[in-house]
Amino acid sequence: MKRFFCIFIALFLANFVFSQTEDSPKFPEDSVIQFDAKKLFEDGDYDDVSVLNKTGEKISFSVLAWSEKDSDWVRYGSLKTSDYNDTDTISKALRYKVTPMNRFRYFAITATKPKIEVLYSIEKKDETAAITINYAKAVRPLASLESRAIRNKNGDGIHAEFSFRNISGKMIRSVEITLKATDKGMVVKNHTTGADETTVRTKDSIKDGERYKTQTSAFWTDFAIDEIKITRVKITFEDGTEESYSL
């Protein structure tokens, strides 16, 4: 009886250890996202992984799946994004191309290191594990904001050309840009108003992720202007909120 009891205890412990290993594999330390698909999809079907990049970072991902057969992590597929609003869906590794995703339960995702710190989140969207990348810290809503002096062939004066990209995550109703023209560091006044600075306003709504580029009227007549700086920005969003900052 004593021997039978010892065997029973041994079998119980062995089964317990197996269950723990099977149910809770140790996730790779370098993974940026780990998930239990059974919990994420609430015991429903799942068959894809996607990524939406809300940063300007170029990031590649490897999707690892826990193989109970191998008792190890196997490379299931890959994802890649290189710009704001880029999306991608999983590209399966050849070995597992014919193996449905729902044959695996646990997944770990590793990523290349971005230049600026980012955060990863994941949610269920139908039968897809949807990953979103955001900056860890707030960034200004206009990316690649630039301006330069333009001399038109008709010789009517100096125009300013400015451009930017909306990375705010929202629709922009309008942007007010304040400009200052200089000639070797000396301020060139607006030939109509006599002011040191000139403020212009965009006319069209700008979608999230959209690039915007336009030219102003010829506000200056000094053809020696070598720089037009953007000094202030005021953004009005479609939801009525505003954001202003100086440069």
Secondary structure, 3 states (H helix, E strand, C coil): CHHHHHHHHHHHHHHHHHHHHHHCCCCCCCEEEEEEHHHHCCCCCCCEEEEEECCCCCEEEEEEEEECCCCEEEEEEEEEECCCCCEEECEECHHHCCCCHHHCCEEEEEECCCCCCEEEEEEEECCEEEEEEEECCCCCCEEEEEEEEEECCCCCCEEEEEEEEECCCCCEEEEEEEEEEEECCEEECCCCCCCCCEEEECCCCECCCCEEEEECCCCECCCCCCEEEEEEEEEEECCCCEEEEEC
